[in-house]
Amino acid sequence: MPHAGAGYVVFGRDPTPCLADTNGDNALSPANFSAWILNFNAGCP
C-alpha cells in the first residue's frame, strides 16, 4: 500500500463562496449569524 496514510493540502481560496459566510471572513461562526440579522433588519436582500 504505497499511499497508506496519504493526505493532501489545498492552498488558496475555494472558488465557490460559501453563502453562509455572511461577513466574508472565510470562517463560519456565530458572527455570521449576527451579520445576517443586521443585514435582515437593515432591509438588505
Backbone as ProteinMPNN parsed JSONL, in Angstrom:
{"seq_chain_A": "MPHAGAGYVVFGRDPTPCLADTNGDNALSPANFSAWILNFNAGCP", "coords_chain_A": {"N_chain_A": [[0.852, -1.185, 0.0], [1.273, 1.725, -1.14], [0.239, 4.276, -0.716], [-0.761, 4.53, 1.817], [-2.131, 6.254, 4.483], [-1.8, 8.656, 3.238], [-2.374, 12.1, 2.444], [-3.735, 15.322, 1.59], [-3.115, 18.794, 0.94], [-4.686, 21.851, 0.5], [-4.007, 24.899, -0.881], [-4.846, 28.343, -0.908], [-7.91, 29.965, -1.916], [-11.211, 28.647, -1.879], [-12.913, 28.334, -4.905], [-15.686, 28.556, -5.027], [-17.883, 30.519, -3.313], [-18.987, 30.401, 0.101], [-22.273, 30.552, 0.96], [-23.244, 30.898, 3.513], [-21.324, 32.305, 4.834], [-21.656, 35.138, 5.817], [-20.394, 37.542, 6.651], [-18.014, 37.497, 5.277], [-15.493, 36.592, 6.216], [-14.259, 34.228, 5.714], [-14.767, 32.121, 7.448], [-16.987, 30.071, 9.272], [-19.002, 31.104, 11.774], [-20.548, 32.192, 14.889], [-20.611, 34.923, 14.448], [-21.333, 35.25, 11.806], [-24.066, 34.73, 11.803], [-24.935, 36.875, 13.341], [-24.222, 38.984, 11.64], [-25.92, 38.408, 9.514], [-28.436, 38.834, 10.708], [-28.237, 41.602, 11.25], [-28.087, 42.595, 8.602], [-30.562, 41.697, 7.626], [-32.362, 43.126, 9.26], [-31.743, 45.641, 8.355], [-32.899, 45.645, 5.943], [-31.632, 44.546, 3.752], [-31.215, 42.504, 0.829]], "CA_chain_A": [[0.0, 0.0, 0.0], [2.184, 2.859, -1.195], [-0.387, 5.545, -0.347], [-1.413, 4.406, 3.118], [-1.96, 7.428, 5.327], [-1.531, 9.851, 2.435], [-3.372, 13.152, 2.519], [-3.429, 16.432, 0.708], [-3.308, 20.13, 1.48], [-5.107, 22.782, -0.535], [-3.657, 26.278, -0.573], [-5.647, 29.292, -1.658], [-9.323, 30.048, -1.572], [-12.163, 27.838, -2.622], [-13.504, 29.211, -5.922], [-17.115, 28.755, -4.817], [-18.073, 31.123, -1.993], [-19.971, 29.793, 0.994], [-23.35, 31.526, 1.167], [-23.464, 31.114, 4.945], [-20.283, 33.211, 5.329], [-22.287, 36.44, 5.578], [-19.493, 38.667, 6.855], [-16.879, 37.393, 4.37], [-14.209, 36.374, 6.881], [-13.822, 32.87, 5.356], [-14.978, 31.201, 8.566], [-18.373, 30.016, 9.725], [-19.01, 31.323, 13.218], [-21.738, 32.938, 15.313], [-20.564, 36.272, 13.886], [-22.062, 35.232, 10.538], [-25.489, 34.858, 12.11], [-25.145, 38.263, 13.772], [-24.151, 39.817, 10.436], [-27.146, 38.153, 8.75], [-29.527, 39.529, 11.418], [-28.065, 43.042, 10.998], [-28.468, 42.855, 7.21], [-32.006, 41.48, 7.521], [-33.037, 44.263, 9.898], [-31.478, 46.826, 7.544], [-33.659, 45.515, 4.704], [-30.796, 44.055, 2.658], [-31.743, 41.239, 0.273]], "C_chain_A": [[0.894, 1.244, 0.0], [1.57, 4.176, -0.731], [-1.099, 5.477, 0.998], [-1.112, 5.633, 3.963], [-1.696, 8.708, 4.554], [-2.68, 10.837, 2.582], [-3.023, 14.243, 1.535], [-3.734, 17.737, 1.418], [-3.674, 21.035, 0.319], [-4.773, 24.186, -0.071], [-4.505, 27.196, -1.44], [-7.095, 29.229, -1.22], [-10.138, 29.119, -2.441], [-12.851, 28.742, -3.643], [-15.003, 29.429, -5.754], [-17.33, 29.32, -3.414], [-19.149, 30.394, -1.195], [-21.04, 30.839, 1.304], [-23.603, 31.818, 2.637], [-22.418, 32.044, 5.552], [-20.712, 34.64, 5.036], [-21.31, 37.6, 5.696], [-18.194, 38.568, 6.058], [-15.531, 37.175, 5.016], [-13.647, 34.973, 6.638], [-13.887, 31.88, 6.51], [-16.466, 31.221, 8.916], [-18.396, 30.07, 11.242], [-20.314, 32.029, 13.6], [-21.76, 34.372, 14.774], [-21.296, 36.348, 12.552], [-23.557, 35.37, 10.775], [-25.805, 36.285, 12.54], [-25.135, 39.204, 12.566], [-25.418, 39.638, 9.595], [-28.325, 38.888, 9.385], [-29.434, 41.046, 11.175], [-28.489, 43.404, 9.573], [-29.971, 42.689, 7.014], [-32.773, 42.678, 8.084], [-32.839, 45.553, 9.122], [-32.229, 46.772, 6.212], [-32.83, 45.063, 3.513], [-31.35, 42.735, 2.136], [-30.956, 40.029, 0.711]], "O_chain_A": [[1.23, 1.753, 1.069], [2.302, 5.104, -0.387], [-1.964, 6.307, 1.274], [0.05, 6.002, 4.132], [-1.397, 9.742, 5.154], [-3.823, 10.444, 2.818], [-2.104, 14.089, 0.731], [-4.509, 17.778, 2.373], [-3.038, 20.986, -0.734], [-5.201, 24.615, 1.0], [-4.84, 26.857, -2.575], [-7.449, 28.527, -0.273], [-9.792, 28.845, -3.59], [-13.328, 29.817, -3.279], [-15.542, 30.398, -6.29], [-16.994, 28.664, -2.428], [-20.097, 29.845, -1.757], [-20.732, 31.897, 1.853], [-24.124, 32.881, 2.973], [-22.601, 32.526, 6.67], [-20.194, 35.277, 4.119], [-21.389, 38.551, 4.918], [-17.352, 39.461, 6.15], [-14.509, 37.533, 4.43], [-12.674, 34.573, 7.278], [-13.136, 30.906, 6.537], [-17.115, 32.266, 8.858], [-17.868, 29.182, 11.912], [-21.091, 32.417, 12.728], [-22.831, 34.967, 14.66], [-21.826, 37.402, 12.201], [-24.241, 36.06, 10.02], [-26.83, 36.841, 12.145], [-25.953, 40.12, 12.486], [-25.929, 40.604, 9.028], [-29.126, 39.499, 8.678], [-30.449, 41.695, 10.922], [-29.173, 44.406, 9.363], [-30.586, 43.477, 6.297], [-33.712, 43.177, 7.463], [-33.663, 46.463, 9.21], [-32.203, 47.732, 5.442], [-33.278, 45.183, 2.373], [-31.89, 41.938, 2.903], [-31.282, 38.907, 0.324]]}, "name": "protein", "num_of_chains": 1, "seq": "MPHAGAGYVVFGRDPTPCLADTNGDNALSPANFSAWILNFNAGCP"}
